[in-house]
Amino acid sequence: MKIIKLFMIFSVLFLFIAVPIANAGPSEPDVYYGMLSKLQLDPPYLFLSTVEGLKKFIWVVDETLFIGADDQEMTPRQFAQAYQGESVEVTAEGSKVKFVKRVFF
């Protein structure tokens, strides 16, 4: 009887400790499509118009990549001037942008 109780206690502990740790791995980045409403330089925010409404993201200087239509890397200022109001793809982890790329729908 004591062995069964001990087994049940270890089973419950396993479910509450080991399973959440196994699922806590790195999350997949989210990809959003929409129109580049505004690329703000200071503070660094990106505003994307989507079918769900306006989304606000944080981009990081020297970390976020801006890729133009010809797959060339651009500065944030160049990207904003060239693609304001155009369709883009935003790859983000949480609210932090990793990549912004010009796409055609």
C-alpha positions in Angstrom: 0.0 0.0 0.0 2.8 2.4 0.8 4.4 1.7 -2.6 1.2 2.7 -4.4 1.0 5.9 -2.5 4.7 6.6 -3.1 4.2 5.9 -6.8 1.2 8.2 -7.0 3.1 11.0 -5.3 6.0 10.7 -7.7 3.6 10.6 -10.7 1.9 13.8 -9.6 5.3 15.5 -9.0 6.4 14.4 -12.4 3.4 16.0 -14.1 3.8 19.3 -12.3 7.6 19.5 -12.7 8.9 17.6 -15.7 6.1 18.3 -18.2 6.2 22.1 -18.0 10.0 22.0 -18.3 9.8 19.9 -21.4 7.4 22.4 -23.0 9.4 25.5 -22.0 11.8 25.2 -25.0 12.4 28.0 -27.4 9.2 29.2 -29.0 8.8 29.4 -32.8 8.8 33.0 -34.1 5.5 34.4 -35.3 5.1 35.7 -38.8 2.7 38.6 -39.6 1.7 40.1 -42.9 0.3 43.5 -43.5 1.0 47.1 -44.6 3.9 49.0 -43.1 2.0 51.9 -41.4 5.0 53.5 -39.7 8.6 52.7 -38.9 9.6 54.9 -36.0 13.3 55.3 -35.4 13.4 56.8 -31.9 12.0 55.0 -29.9 12.3 52.0 -32.3 8.7 50.9 -33.0 7.2 49.3 -36.1 3.5 49.7 -36.8 1.8 47.1 -39.0 -1.7 47.3 -40.4 -3.2 43.8 -40.5 -6.7 42.4 -41.0 -6.9 42.2 -37.2 -6.0 45.9 -36.8 -2.9 47.9 -36.0 -0.1 45.9 -34.4 2.9 47.6 -32.6 6.3 45.9 -32.4 9.7 46.8 -31.0 12.7 46.5 -33.3 16.2 46.5 -32.0 19.0 48.6 -33.5 21.8 46.5 -35.0 19.8 43.3 -34.4 16.6 43.6 -36.5 17.2 42.9 -40.2 15.4 44.9 -42.9 15.3 43.1 -46.2 14.2 44.9 -49.4 12.3 43.5 -52.4 15.6 42.5 -54.0 16.7 40.5 -50.9 19.2 43.2 -50.0 19.7 44.3 -46.4 18.7 47.9 -45.9 19.0 50.4 -43.1 15.8 51.1 -41.1 15.6 54.6 -42.6 16.0 53.3 -46.2 13.4 50.6 -45.6 10.9 53.1 -44.1 11.4 55.6 -47.0 11.1 52.8 -49.6 8.2 50.7 -48.2 6.0 53.0 -46.1 2.4 51.9 -47.0 3.6 48.7 -48.8 3.0 45.1 -47.9 5.6 43.5 -45.6 6.3 40.4 -43.6 7.3 40.8 -40.0 8.9 37.9 -38.1 8.8 38.5 -34.4 9.4 36.7 -31.1 6.8 38.1 -28.8 6.7 41.8 -29.6 10.4 42.0 -30.6 11.0 42.0 -34.4 13.7 39.8 -35.8 13.2 40.4 -39.6 11.1 42.8 -41.7 10.9 41.9 -45.4 9.2 43.5 -48.4 6.7 41.0 -49.9 4.1 41.1 -52.6 0.6 39.8 -52.0 
